[in-house]
Amino acid sequence: MFEQFKSLLVDKLKVSPELITPEATREDIELDSLDVVELSLMLQSELGLTISDDELLEAATVGDMVALMEERGAKI
């Protein structure tokens, strides 16, 4: 799941792959609130997951975002 999330960040939001670790915060990977809204929409369209931008903003780290995806039943 982490790798799938990482590819979305790299391919769609142009985040540098070396910045993305499970411990990385949104600030570490340079995601602003607009990027988070876009990410929420991508999770819906690409993976069929409904995770609001507010929920993603509340997630402290990339690992927490991935955990949210797993809770919502994302399939690899």
MOZI-V163467 format. One record per residue. N is the residue number from 0. RES is the residue in three letters. PSI is psi in radians with two decimals (none if undefined). Layout:
N;RES;PSI, N;RES;PSI
This chain:
0;MET;-0.72, 1;PHE;-0.79, 2;GLU;-0.66, 3;GLN;-0.76, 4;PHE;-0.73, 5;LYS;-0.75, 6;SER;-0.67, 7;LEU;-0.81, 8;LEU;-0.74, 9;VAL;-0.89, 10;ASP;-0.70, 11;LYS;-0.63, 12;LEU;0.03, 13;LYS;0.66, 14;VAL;2.44, 15;SER;2.18, 16;PRO;-0.62, 17;GLU;-0.28, 18;LEU;-0.35, 19;ILE;1.89, 20;THR;2.80, 21;PRO;-0.47, 22;GLU;-0.18, 23;ALA;2.44, 24;THR;2.98, 25;ARG;-0.66, 26;GLU;-0.70, 27;ASP;-0.66, 28;ILE;0.17, 29;GLU;0.77, 30;LEU;2.06, 31;ASP;3.12, 32;SER;-0.55, 33;LEU;-0.70, 34;ASP;-0.66, 35;VAL;-0.68, 36;VAL;-0.78, 37;GLU;-0.72, 38;LEU;-0.75, 39;SER;-0.77, 40;LEU;-0.66, 41;MET;-0.69, 42;LEU;-0.64, 43;GLN;-0.87, 44;SER;-0.67, 45;GLU;-0.59, 46;LEU;-0.07, 47;GLY;0.42, 48;LEU;2.34, 49;THR;1.75, 50;ILE;2.08, 51;SER;2.74, 52;ASP;-0.58, 53;ASP;-0.71, 54;GLU;-0.70, 55;LEU;-0.64, 56;LEU;-0.54, 57;GLU;-0.41, 58;ALA;2.16, 59;ALA;-0.60, 60;THR;2.96, 61;VAL;-0.70, 62;GLY;-0.68, 63;ASP;-0.65, 64;MET;-0.74, 65;VAL;-0.71, 66;ALA;-0.70, 67;LEU;-0.75, 68;MET;-0.76, 69;GLU;-0.67, 70;GLU;-0.64, 71;ARG;0.04, 72;GLY;0.58, 73;ALA;2.38, 74;LYS;2.40, 75;ILE;none
